[in-house]
């Protein structure tokens, strides 16, 4: 039987859209429920988005932990090289404790003003360990004038220019890849004479009295140089004060004689806060950490390798005639894989439902503008199944899992086979 209503009396309707699902019991006036997005629940969408953003969240957490660790105060352990409180091999705690046991008051200061205050209180020996050369020549000369005796540990050439007597930096002593050579004192200084020999390498200097001589580019110098009256001593091998080297040769004797001549020893290690605000400047490279130069070299090597990797020739371009013809099966399979990857079960079910209704309408010769309810009426008349059963299977049920989607699609296929026009 065909619909007796004239075409003008029937409500106008378009084809069933792929993303719309008619409500159960749909007839001519049945409203349609739109499937928004992929058709999934809000909880499922939130889970998918959280799963996709896990790498970013992990990176943010790691970055936050690194920043937090850098902001937290570090341990109070004294780990500075040649520090009087450092018990590590590179520290100088052994020398400080021996001097204290012999009655020398070892006072550690951390600022230029504090060092001057300590030197003004009583006659004292100053040990200046300025490895990064924070102090200017004027500051070093002021400390030397305020102290009874000044021992400079490996000073820079700039720091020696304002002293009363002339000292010159020659350069690093020749390296020995075996054990350091035992250099004889070969001078008239009492501390060096008592020590006898020195087992260390370092920087050679020239001055009024040169002990433990060595030659740099044909120019003689010494690892321990003093002024004519002994008030200023330049120690070019400060490593002899370390805990691991103090017991070698005459290192201990030289250290105790050089630092223990006065009742008080002011042990001064300058910091960046002691940099003079006016006067002569300092080399900004001395303010950088020692590991920065190897890091820059490593980054340069990585950059060159990255340019060589990305800049290599990729070969000629492949020419392909246009337009490209893609088979319908490949398009359908690609779209299905997109649905599968995004777990859009409801959206895939809506697409299958719309396609099944379209095929059934074509087979039953129903007008293309017919509503889903009209197609169900025609299918019920030609299949022998109750209309409510067809409506429940086609329109009233939406799968929620992939397994339900497969079973439901098979039911729709079986139903299409039962329909005979």
WOGI-V280867 format. One record per residue. PSI is psi in degrees with one decimal (none if undefined). OMEGA is omega in degrees with one decimal (NA if undefined). Layout:
PSI OMEGA
PSI OMEGA
This chain:
145.6 179.2
159.4 -179.1
123.7 -176.0
-13.6 -179.0
140.2 176.6
158.4 -177.2
-32.7 -178.4
-25.7 -178.5
-20.6 179.3
141.9 178.7
139.2 -179.3
135.3 178.3
145.5 179.0
-177.8 177.5
159.9 -178.1
117.5 179.7
154.9 -176.9
-28.1 -175.7
14.0 -178.8
144.6 -179.2
120.1 177.2
150.3 180.0
156.0 177.3
146.0 -177.5
23.6 -175.8
128.7 171.9
-145.5 -178.0
-26.9 -178.1
12.5 -176.9
129.5 179.1
157.2 178.3
141.6 178.8
119.1 -179.6
136.9 174.6
108.0 -177.1
140.8 177.8
-132.4 179.4
3.5 178.2
-1.3 -178.5
173.4 179.3
165.6 179.0
-35.7 179.4
-40.9 177.8
-40.5 178.0
-41.5 178.8
-38.8 178.6
-41.2 179.4
-43.3 179.8
-36.8 177.9
-39.2 179.5
-38.3 179.9
-30.0 -177.3
6.6 -179.9
-43.9 178.0
-41.3 179.2
-40.0 178.5
-40.7 178.6
-43.1 178.1
-40.0 178.6
-38.0 178.9
-43.8 179.2
-44.1 179.0
-40.9 179.5
-38.0 178.8
-41.6 179.5
-45.3 179.3
-40.3 -180.0
-41.8 178.3
-34.9 178.3
-29.3 -179.5
-25.5 -179.7
145.1 177.9
137.6 -179.3
173.9 -179.9
155.3 -178.7
10.9 -178.2
142.7 178.0
106.7 -176.7
17.9 179.9
144.3 175.5
137.5 179.9
32.8 175.7
137.1 -176.6
-11.1 177.9
5.1 -176.8
115.8 179.2
0.2 -179.1
167.0 -179.7
-32.1 -178.9
-7.4 179.7
179.8 -178.0
33.3 -178.8
-33.5 -178.2
-44.9 179.4
-43.7 -179.0
-40.4 -179.5
-38.4 177.9
-42.4 177.2
-40.8 178.3
-37.8 178.2
-25.9 179.8
9.2 174.8
6.7 179.2
128.5 178.3
105.1 -178.4
113.3 -178.3
119.0 179.5
127.1 -179.9
155.6 -175.5
2.4 -178.8
159.0 -178.4
-43.6 179.6
-40.4 178.6
-36.5 178.3
-42.9 178.3
-38.8 178.9
-43.3 179.4
-38.1 -179.4
-27.5 179.4
-21.5 -176.5
-42.0 -176.6
161.0 176.9
129.3 -175.3
157.6 172.8
136.3 179.0
126.4 170.9
112.5 -176.3
112.4 178.1
85.4 -177.8
73.0 -175.6
-30.9 -179.2
1.6 175.6
52.5 176.6
-34.4 -173.6
149.5 176.0
172.0 179.3
-36.3 179.3
-41.0 179.1
-42.0 179.2
-42.9 179.0
-38.0 178.0
-40.0 176.8
-39.0 179.8
-36.8 178.5
-31.2 -177.2
-15.7 -176.0
156.1 174.7
-36.1 179.7
138.9 -178.8
127.7 175.9
116.6 -178.9
125.2 -179.1
103.4 176.5
54.0 -178.0
160.6 175.2
162.4 -178.5
-35.4 -179.3
-34.1 -176.4
-13.6 -177.4
-5.8 -170.3
-21.8 -175.8
5.6 179.0
156.9 -177.9
-40.0 179.4
156.1 -170.5
124.8 171.8
143.2 -178.4
136.3 176.4
122.5 178.4
-45.5 -178.2
178.8 -179.4
140.3 176.1
154.6 179.7
134.8 -179.1
144.1 175.2
116.6 -175.1
-7.9 173.6
-147.4 176.5
143.1 178.8
141.2 180.0
150.6 177.2
102.9 -176.9
133.3 177.1
156.1 -177.8
-53.4 176.6
42.5 177.9
175.8 -176.9
5.8 179.8
135.2 -175.6
-44.8 -178.3
-42.9 179.6
-36.8 -180.0
-41.8 178.1
-38.6 179.6
-37.6 177.8
-67.6 -178.8
156.3 180.0
129.1 -178.4
86.4 -179.8
166.4 171.7
161.4 -178.8
-135.6 -176.5
136.3 -179.2
143.1 178.8
157.6 170.7
149.0 -179.3
-174.1 -179.0
-43.8 -179.9
118.2 -176.6
121.0 -179.5
156.1 -177.0
66.1 -169.3
150.5 173.6
165.1 -176.2
131.7 178.1
112.3 179.6
40.9 177.5
-2.1 179.9
124.3 -178.7
146.3 176.7
-168.2 -178.9
155.9 177.0
-12.9 177.9
110.3 -174.0
136.0 -178.7
163.4 173.5
172.4 -176.3
-32.8 178.9
-0.4 177.9
8.2 -178.1
-22.5 178.7
128.8 178.1
134.5 178.1
114.3 -179.4
102.3 -179.6
-9.5 178.3
69.7 -177.9
-11.6 -179.9
-13.7 178.6
-18.1 179.5
-10.3 -177.0
157.0 -177.9
-29.8 -177.3
-15.7 -176.1
-7.1 -172.6
-25.4 -176.8
-1.3 -178.7
137.7 174.3
-130.0 -179.5
24.3 -177.5
-45.4 -178.1
-41.8 -179.2
-42.9 178.7
-41.6 -178.5
-45.1 -177.7
-37.5 178.9
-37.1 -176.5
-34.5 -174.7
-13.4 -172.8
27.3 -178.3
-19.7 -178.1
159.9 -179.3
-23.6 -177.5
136.2 175.0
117.7 177.3
112.2 -177.4
107.9 -171.6
124.4 175.5
99.5 -176.3
158.4 175.3
-179.8 179.7
-23.1 178.9
-14.8 -178.3
2.2 179.7
130.5 -178.0
134.9 -179.4
-18.0 178.6
171.3 -178.4
-152.7 -176.6
143.6 -179.1
178.3 178.7
162.6 177.8
118.0 -177.6
-21.4 179.0
-23.8 178.8
-14.8 178.4
-9.8 -177.8
151.3 178.5
153.5 -175.6
-21.6 -178.0
-0.8 -176.3
-40.2 -179.1
-49.0 175.7
-34.4 179.0
-41.5 178.8
-40.1 177.4
-42.3 179.7
-41.5 177.6
-36.1 177.5
-43.9 178.6
-43.4 178.8
-39.5 178.6
-41.2 178.4
-43.3 178.1
-39.1 179.0
-39.8 178.0
-39.2 177.5
-33.8 -179.2
-47.9 -177.1
-24.5 -175.8
5.4 -179.3
158.4 -177.9
129.6 -178.3
-2.6 180.0
172.3 -178.2
156.1 178.0
144.5 177.6
128.4 -179.2
129.8 -178.9
130.1 -179.3
146.3 179.8
152.2 -1.0
157.8 178.9
129.2 179.7
119.8 179.0
129.6 179.8
148.9 -178.8
-33.6 -179.9
-37.8 178.6
-39.7 178.0
-45.3 179.8
-41.9 -179.8
-39.8 177.8
-40.4 178.5
-38.8 178.3
-39.0 178.5
-34.0 175.7
-43.3 176.4
-40.4 -177.8
-42.7 -178.5
-36.0 -179.9
0.9 -179.8
41.3 179.4
73.0 -177.3
-46.4 -178.3
-38.8 179.5
-40.1 176.8
-38.3 178.1
-40.1 177.4
-38.2 178.1
-44.9 178.2
-39.6 -179.7
-45.8 180.0
-40.4 179.4
-40.0 179.2
-42.9 178.1
-37.2 178.2
-44.3 179.3
-41.2 178.8
-39.9 177.8
-38.5 178.7
-41.0 -178.4
-37.4 -178.4
0.9 178.4
41.0 175.2
147.5 -177.9
143.2 -177.0
-23.6 179.6
8.5 -177.4
149.9 177.7
162.1 178.6
-36.3 179.7
-37.0 178.8
-36.5 178.2
-37.2 178.3
-40.2 177.9
-45.2 -180.0
-39.0 179.8
-35.2 178.7
-36.1 -180.0
-32.2 -174.8
-11.2 -179.7
-19.3 -177.8
0.9 178.0
150.7 176.6
146.2 -178.6
-37.8 -177.5
-32.5 177.8
-43.2 178.5
-40.3 179.9
-38.2 179.3
-40.0 -177.1
-41.4 -173.8
-41.2 -171.4
-30.5 -172.3
-8.2 -176.3
130.8 175.8
117.5 -179.5
151.3 178.5
-15.8 178.2
164.7 -179.8
-36.2 178.2
-45.7 177.2
-35.0 179.5
-40.7 -179.9
-45.4 -179.8
-40.3 -179.8
-40.9 177.8
-36.7 177.6
-37.9 177.3
-42.2 178.8
-40.7 179.2
-42.3 177.5
-37.6 179.1
-40.1 178.1
-35.4 179.9
-26.5 179.9
-18.6 -175.6
124.5 177.7
121.6 -178.1
none NA
